């Protein structure tokens, strides 16, 4: 199955380079391009991409504002992968908190870029878990701790959350805990529901901010 991607970056050379890299293997198709966040929602409605690959720093409407608009205006938003120059960037962290599903370094190798898009589209893994840990771990807050306390996760759900925080896929977690993949999917879904998290990335941020991992 071909993964459709929308590219959003104010640098045309970056967009051209990404298009060449992503379409080289034939499994990813770039269905549209935008140079500013203001163009994103209309393009999503017309192109219906699986993944939006978006720069966070743009001159008119930046990636943060665009992410908020996507999630507020679209009933079924695509997966969002943020482009960044530095992994330990407050813009990246805010993008993840706003609802981005992961981030990708602009200096990444072509194979890593393709793999990142595939991983985000599959929605089962966490990109750069170590960097997310550093970003979230220095921002402990009472709200996150209260959220975890109210969630009352079971022992098994807590185990699953810790392994999600380590960047493991459902299949890897299943192997570690000697459980079926479908059982792990159920546990992950329960963890997200109890934490009020939109996806795995937000659940991991809550876990790190709460200091439980």
BELHUWO-V24329 format. One record per backbone hydrogen bond with DSSP energy under -0.5 kcal/mol. NH is the residue of the N-H (numbers start at 1). CO is the residue of the C=O. Records with the same first field share a line. If there is no record, write none. Layout:
NH = CO, CO
This chain:
3 = 27
4 = 2
5 = 29
6 = 51
7 = 32
8 = 53
9 = 34
12 = 10
15 = 11
16 = 12
17 = 13
18 = 14
19 = 15
20 = 16
21 = 17
22 = 18
23 = 19
24 = 20, 21
29 = 3
31 = 5, 29
32 = 5
34 = 7
37 = 61
39 = 36
40 = 37
43 = 39
44 = 40
45 = 41
46 = 42
47 = 43
48 = 44
50 = 4
51 = 4
52 = 79
53 = 6, 51
54 = 52, 81
55 = 8
56 = 83
58 = 56
62 = 60
63 = 56
64 = 56
66 = 62
67 = 63
68 = 64
69 = 65
70 = 66
71 = 67
72 = 68
73 = 69
74 = 70
77 = 74
79 = 50
81 = 52, 79
82 = 80, 102
83 = 54
84 = 104
89 = 87
93 = 89
94 = 90
95 = 91
96 = 92
97 = 93
98 = 94
99 = 95
100 = 95
101 = 80
102 = 80
104 = 82
106 = 84
108 = 105
112 = 109
113 = 109
114 = 110
115 = 111
116 = 112
117 = 113
118 = 114
119 = 115
120 = 116
121 = 117
122 = 118
123 = 119
124 = 119
125 = 119
127 = 125
129 = 126
132 = 128
133 = 129
134 = 130
135 = 131
136 = 132
137 = 133
138 = 134
139 = 136
140 = 137
141 = 209
145 = 141
146 = 142
147 = 143
148 = 144
149 = 145
150 = 146
151 = 147
152 = 148
158 = 154
159 = 155
160 = 156
161 = 157
162 = 158
163 = 159
164 = 160
165 = 161
166 = 162
167 = 164
168 = 163
173 = 169
174 = 170
175 = 171
176 = 172
177 = 173
178 = 174
179 = 174
184 = 180
185 = 181
186 = 182
187 = 183
188 = 184
189 = 185
190 = 186
191 = 187
192 = 188
193 = 189
194 = 190
195 = 191
196 = 192
197 = 192
203 = 199
204 = 200
205 = 201
206 = 202
207 = 203
208 = 204
209 = 205
210 = 206
211 = 207, 208
212 = 207
213 = 207
